[in-house]
Amino acid sequence: MSTQAAVAPEIDTEQMKVWRHAIHRNPELGFEEHATSALVAERLRAWGYEVHTGIAVTGVVGVLRVGDGSGRTIGLRADMDAIPVQEMTGLPWASVIPGKMHGCGHDGHTAMLLGAAQALAERARKGLLAGNGTLVLIFQPAEELGGGGGARRMIDEGLFERFPCDAIFGMHNFPGIPVGEVHVRPGAFMASSDKVLIRFVGRGGHGGMPHMAVDPTLPAAATVLGLQSIVGRNVNPNLAAVISVGRMQAGSAYNVIGETAELELSVRTLDPDVRNLVEQRIRELAENQARAYGCTSEIRYERGYPVLINAAGPTAFAVDVARRTFGAAHVFADAQPLTGSEDFAFLLERVPGCYVLVGNGDNGHADGKWAGGCMVHNPHYDFNDACLAVGARLWVGLVEQYFHN
């Protein structure tokens, strides 16, 4: 399938590239997307959208009423922030800001929604959008900031009170999936993400006289081994959970028993009940291991993004639109869930909707040359411009069919 040949004429692929490359050159971290949001607001105003800025600092919402606007309201969301990574692609549009890059493709997501916004405004102006309804475009900051990210803050600042939506849709590029393919599933599609800090407190001493100290590395080590028993023996094997120890730290010299030992964990699940169970068992395990070795424990358990759950109705609708747009062979409606996380999950807790993945192909670059495929958050990653039209066409199709149904 040639996605370029099938592009609707009103979707300006070359202009989307210009926007994408400009945003990519000047990446902005969470709640710092001032230039990006200014670009978005300026374009939306030029196309006749009602524009609202300053939501969650740099968030932008554009509203377009179709017909008399009295029908259903559909929300489309794109994220705008970059990540704190030094880019190593060497591409002409590479980041000019040291230590910051669009390593997750949010530059592409923003450009895709802008391209769709332009096309939809033009179709509305020409009377080519059938039905009555309201389109709400949500350009969100700070998706990468964990539990305190942009989606939650926009909700807290009244997003859905100000702009009620009957359904909401989001999308993300995904390396390794061919360009032109759409992957989605109803139900749990992406994992919750929690951060846990466990500190074991003992009594320091000389490495040669351990009997005069209380060594906190012992419960720390036992806990590291015991954590996987939670996944292997407490979680239903038909469900999923991931517990990863990202950091272990204790002591400062080879012959000194330190006062404390710390573990920092990443915890991911695909079921809210499993999420609760895993937290309970981690707390019990750490507390009891500490007691067993004569130490005390301190636990800071930070809940981040919830499980992302696609509603059945909106997901079936998105699948139908994608099949009409790209052909059934390019749409996978029972894709495997991911243990990555997304703050679009907060939006789905408030409004029924669907989150889809669009293929980004293989897209690793070094010094401007092909260097082999890589995943997002890699310094060699770059959003694939070939999927700009795919995302924009899907957005346009969703809106057209939503108002037409």
Residue pairs with C-beta under 8 A, 6 or more apart in sequence:
1 180
1 326
1 327
1 330
3 179
3 180
3 326
3 386
3 387
3 389
3 390
4 13
4 386
4 389
6 326
6 393
7 13
7 389
7 393
8 119
8 393
8 396
10 118
10 119
10 122
10 123
11 115
11 116
11 118
11 119
11 389
11 392
11 393
11 396
12 115
12 118
12 119
13 115
13 388
13 389
13 392
15 115
15 118
16 111
16 112
16 114
16 115
16 385
16 388
16 389
16 392
17 111
17 385
17 388
19 39
19 43
19 110
19 111
19 114
19 115
20 93
20 107
20 108
20 110
20 111
20 383
20 385
20 388
21 92
21 93
22 39
22 93
23 36
23 39
23 80
23 102
23 107
23 110
23 111
24 93
24 94
24 95
24 102
24 107
24 382
24 383
25 93
25 94
25 95
25 96
26 35
26 36
26 95
26 96
26 97
27 82
27 83
27 95
27 97
27 100
27 101
27 102
27 107
28 34
28 35
28 36
28 58
28 80
28 81
28 82
28 100
29 81
29 82
29 83
29 84
29 100
29 142
29 144
30 81
30 141
30 142
30 143
30 144
30 145
30 149
30 150
31 56
31 57
31 58
31 81
31 141
31 142
31 145
31 150
32 58
32 81
33 58
33 80
33 81
33 141
33 142
34 58
36 58
36 80
36 110
37 53
37 58
37 59
37 60
37 80
37 139
37 141
40 60
40 62
40 80
40 110
40 114
40 139
41 51
41 53
41 60
41 62
43 114
43 117
43 118
44 51
44 60
44 62
44 117
44 137
45 51
47 117
47 118
47 121
47 122
48 64
48 121
48 124
48 125
49 62
49 63
49 64
49 117
49 121
49 137
50 62
50 63
50 64
51 60
51 61
51 62
51 63
52 60
52 61
52 62
52 63
52 162
52 163
53 59
53 60
55 61
55 154
55 157
55 159
56 140
56 141
56 142
56 150
56 153
56 154
56 157
57 141
57 153
58 80
58 141
58 142
59 138
59 139
59 140
59 141
59 150
59 153
59 154
60 137
60 139
61 136
61 137
61 138
61 139
61 159
61 162
61 163
62 117
62 136
62 137
62 139
63 134
63 135
63 136
63 137
63 163
64 117
64 120
64 121
64 124
64 134
64 135
64 137
65 133
65 134
65 135
66 124
66 129
66 131
66 132
66 133
66 134
66 135
66 403
67 129
67 131
67 132
67 133
67 403
68 132
69 132
69 133
69 134
70 132
70 133
71 131
71 132
71 133
71 134
71 403
72 133
72 134
72 166
72 167
72 402
72 403
73 133
73 134
73 135
73 136
73 163
73 164
73 165
73 166
74 133
74 134
74 135
74 136
74 165
74 166
74 167
74 168
74 169
74 398
74 399
74 402
74 403
75 136
75 137
75 138
75 163
75 165
75 167
75 168
75 169
75 347
75 351
75 353
76 113
76 116
76 135
76 136
76 137
76 138
76 168
76 169
76 170
76 395
76 398
76 399
77 113
77 137
77 138
77 139
77 140
77 168
77 169
77 170
77 344
77 347
78 106
78 109
78 110
78 112
78 113
78 137
78 138
78 139
78 140
78 170
79 106
79 109
79 110
79 140
79 141
79 143
79 150
80 106
80 109
80 110
80 139
80 140
80 141
81 106
81 141
81 142
81 143
81 144
81 145
81 150
82 95
82 100
82 101
82 102
82 103
82 104
82 106
82 107
82 144
83 100
83 101
83 102
83 103
83 104
83 144
83 377
84 99
84 100
85 99
85 100
85 101
85 103
85 377
85 379
86 98
86 99
86 101
86 379
87 94
87 95
87 101
87 103
87 379
88 366
88 379
88 380
89 365
89 366
89 367
89 368
89 379
89 380
89 381
89 382
90 365
90 366
90 367
90 368
90 369
91 365
91 368
91 382
92 368
94 101
95 101
95 102
101 379
102 108
102 383
103 376
103 377
103 378
103 379
103 381
104 143
104 144
104 376
104 377
104 381
105 172
105 173
105 360
105 376
105 381
105 383
106 143
107 383
108 173
108 383
108 384
108 385
108 387
108 388
108 391
109 171
109 172
109 173
109 391
110 139
111 388
112 171
112 388
112 391
112 392
112 395
113 137
113 139
113 391
113 392
113 395
115 388
115 389
115 391
115 392
116 391
116 392
116 393
116 395
116 396
116 399
117 137
119 392
119 396
120 129
120 135
120 395
120 396
120 399
123 129
123 396
123 400
129 399
129 400
129 403
130 400
130 403
130 404
131 403
131 404
131 405
132 403
133 402
133 403
135 399
136 163
136 165
138 154
138 159
138 163
138 168
140 150
140 151
140 154
141 150
142 149
142 150
142 153
143 149
143 150
143 151
143 342
143 343
143 344
146 193
146 195
146 302
146 304
146 305
147 193
147 195
147 302
147 303
147 304
147 305
149 305
149 343
150 343
151 343
151 344
151 345
151 346
151 347
152 343
152 346
155 346
155 347
155 350
160 350
160 351
165 351
165 353
166 351
166 352
167 311
167 313
167 314
167 317
167 351
167 352
167 353
167 354
167 402
168 314
168 347
168 348
168 351
168 352
168 353
169 314
169 318
169 353
169 354
169 355
169 356
169 395
169 398
170 342
170 344
170 347
170 353
170 354
170 355
170 356
171 355
171 356
171 357
171 358
171 391
171 394
171 395
172 342
172 355
172 356
172 357
172 358
173 357
173 358
173 359
173 360
173 376
173 383
173 384
173 387
173 391
174 183
174 357
174 358
174 359
174 360
175 360
175 361
175 362
175 363
175 373
175 374
175 375
175 376
175 381
176 359
176 360
176 362
176 373
176 375
177 183
177 357
177 358
177 359
177 360
177 361
178 359
178 361
179 359
179 360
179 361
179 384
179 386
179 387
179 390
180 326
180 330
180 359
180 387
180 390
181 326
181 330
181 331
181 332
181 358
181 359
182 322
182 326
182 330
182 331
182 332
182 356
182 357
182 358
182 359
182 390
182 394
183 332
183 335
183 356
183 357
183 358
183 359
184 310
184 315
184 318
184 319
184 322
184 331
184 332
184 333
184 335
184 354
184 355
184 356
184 357
185 310
185 315
185 333
185 334
185 335
185 336
185 337
186 310
186 311
186 312
186 315
186 316
187 309
187 310
187 312
188 270
188 271
188 307
188 308
188 309
188 337
189 308
189 309
189 310
189 335
189 337
189 338
189 355
190 270
190 307
190 308
190 337
190 338
190 339
190 340
190 341
190 342
190 345
190 355
191 240
191 242
191 268
191 269
191 270
191 307
191 308
191 337
191 338
191 339
191 340
191 341
192 267
192 268
192 269
192 270
192 272
192 275
192 303
192 304
192 305
192 306
192 307
192 341
192 345
193 266
193 267
193 268
193 304
193 305
193 341
194 266
194 267
194 268
194 275
194 279
194 301
194 302
194 303
194 304
195 264
195 265
195 266
195 267
195 302
195 304
196 263
196 264
196 265
196 266
196 267
196 282
196 299
196 300
196 301
196 302
197 262
197 263
197 264
197 265
197 299
197 300
197 302
198 220
198 223
198 262
198 263
198 264
198 265
198 282
198 286
198 297
198 298
198 299
199 260
199 261
199 262
199 297
199 298
199 299
200 216
200 217
200 219
200 220
200 223
200 260
200 261
200 262
200 286
200 289
200 290
200 295
200 296
200 297
201 216
201 259
201 260
201 295
201 296
201 297
201 298
202 213
202 214
202 215
202 216
202 257
202 258
202 259
202 260
202 261
202 293
202 294
202 295
203 213
203 214
203 259
204 213
204 256
204 257
204 258
204 259
205 212
205 213
205 214
205 256
205 257
206 212
206 213
206 255
206 256
206 257
207 254
207 255
207 256
207 257
208 255
210 257
213 257
214 293
214 294
214 295
215 257
215 293
216 250
216 258
216 259
216 260
216 261
216 293
216 295
217 250
217 251
217 257
217 258
217 261
218 293
218 295
219 261
219 286
219 289
219 290
219 292
219 293
219 295
219 297
220 248
220 250
220 261
220 262
220 263
222 289
222 292
222 293
223 263
223 285
223 286
223 289
224 245
224 248
224 263
226 285
226 289
227 243
227 245
227 265
227 282
227 285
228 243
230 241
230 243
230 278
230 281
230 282
230 285
231 241
231 242
231 243
234 277
234 278
234 281
235 241
235 274
235 277
235 278
236 274
239 269
239 270
239 271
239 274
240 269
240 270
240 271
240 274
240 337
240 339
241 267
241 268
241 269
241 270
241 274
241 278
242 266
242 267
242 268
242 269
242 339
243 265
243 266
243 267
243 278
243 282
244 265
244 266
244 267
245 263
245 264
245 265
246 264
246 265
246 266
247 262
247 263
247 264
248 261
248 262
248 263
249 261
249 262
250 258
250 260
250 261
250 262
251 257
251 258
251 261
252 258
265 282
267 275
267 278
267 279
267 282
268 339
268 341
269 275
269 278
269 307
270 307
270 337
270 339
271 307
272 306
272 307
275 306
275 307
279 301
282 299
282 301
283 299
283 301
286 297
286 299
287 297
287 299
289 297
290 296
290 297
304 341
305 341
305 342
305 343
305 345
305 346
306 345
306 346
306 349
307 345
308 341
308 342
308 344
308 345
308 348
308 355
309 345
309 348
310 348
310 353
310 354
310 355
311 348
311 352
311 353
311 354
313 352
314 352
314 353
314 354
315 333
315 354
317 354
317 398
317 401
317 402
317 405
318 354
318 356
318 398
319 331
319 333
320 401
321 394
321 397
321 398
321 401
322 330
322 331
322 356
322 394
322 397
323 331
324 397
324 401
325 393
325 394
325 397
326 390
326 393
326 394
335 357
342 355
344 355
347 353
348 355
356 394
358 387
358 390
358 391
358 394
359 387
359 390
360 383
360 384
360 387
361 373
361 384
361 386
361 387
362 372
362 373
363 373
363 374
363 381
363 382
363 383
363 384
364 370
364 371
364 372
364 373
364 374
364 378
364 380
364 381
364 382
365 371
365 380
365 382
366 380
371 380
374 380
374 381
375 381
